[in-house]
Amino acid sequence: MMSAHTRQQELLDLVRSETTVSVSNLVDRLGASPATVRRDLVALEDAGKLIRTHGAVMDRRSVTGEVSFSVKRERIPGVKRRIGLAAAALIPEGASVFIDAGTTCLEAGIALIERGGCAIYTNSLPLLFQAEKAGAPLVSIGGELRAISGAMVGTLALDWLDHLRFDYAVMGASGLDLQTGALTTELMEAGVKRSVIKKSKQSMLLADCDKIDQSVSVQFAPWSDFQVWVTDASIPRELKQKLKPIRGLTIHTTN
């Protein structure tokens, strides 16, 4: 029987030789069960060697720069959906809410739109596409569009935020540093995130545990800026212990 290490190396070689390959193709060519291949893919993604999308796998080395919004949305969609729903459930009706640009925040925004009863502000172009379903105000802040992330950023966005205040800020992150806090990929997006947090009574961080120790360079908020972190159930116990001393931070995990 092939060892896990040998099988994972063969899997990685197949992905690197073709850049993108379907999961079903990998199952057929490796002669392993779908469950075994999925476990191997999770291990290789955790090691930073490939990127999983819906039904396929990409060689991480083929991605130069920031991954597109569409690719990010296909990564662990079930986890993102559960985190988004859990965050929306924590926000009472009648609140004014800023929804950050990002795939997990998008799920929270959609849940709030479907529920109705909140005034929603956002810099997320994908969320604005949901406007026809909104049963409450959905307001876009102005700014320059970053096509790769679907976020409105820049001086105009910051000018809009000067005139606004929010009960809740629902914020995403591209990476999490256990010591310093939440990270993103780009300075203009970081500027918008910082401004929103300052203008909100309560800030919620929505980020799955796979974001921990990702190679992302721009910090936008320390852990102490958040009152709630909504994440998946895979959060390590030692991480909970490290964050426990942070005053006012509650960790909410999904099932």
Stockholm file with secondary structure:
# STOCKHOLM 1.0

chainA/1-255         MMSAHTRQQELLDLVRSETTVSVSNLVDRLGASPATVRRDLVALEDAGKLIRTHGAVMDRRSVTGEVSFSVKRERIPGVKRRIGLAAAALIPEGASVFIDAGTTCLEAGIALIERGGCAIYTNSLPLLFQAEKAGAPLVSIGGELRAISGAMVGTLALDWLDHLRFDYAVMGASGLDLQTGALTTELMEAGVKRSVIKKSKQSMLLADCDKIDQSVSVQFAPWSDFQVWVTDASIPRELKQKLKPIRGLTIHTTN
#=GR chainA/1-255 SS CCCHHHHHHHHHHHHHHHSEEEHHHHHHHHTCCHHHHHHHHHHHHHTTSEEEETTEEEEGGGCCSSCCHHHHHHSSHHHHHHHHHHHHHTSCTTCEEEECSSHHHHHHHHHHHHHCCSEEEECBHHHHTTGGGCSSCEEECCCEEETTTTEEESHHHHHHHTTCCEEEEEEECSEEETTTEEEESCHHHHHHHHHHHHTEEEEEEECCGGGBTCSCCEEEECGGGCSEEEECTTCCHHHHHHHTTSTTCEEEECC
#=GC SS_cons         CCCHHHHHHHHHHHHHHHSEEEHHHHHHHHTCCHHHHHHHHHHHHHTTSEEEETTEEEEGGGCCSSCCHHHHHHSSHHHHHHHHHHHHHTSCTTCEEEECSSHHHHHHHHHHHHHCCSEEEECBHHHHTTGGGCSSCEEECCCEEETTTTEEESHHHHHHHTTCCEEEEEEECSEEETTTEEEESCHHHHHHHHHHHHTEEEEEEECCGGGBTCSCCEEEECGGGCSEEEECTTCCHHHHHHHTTSTTCEEEECC
//
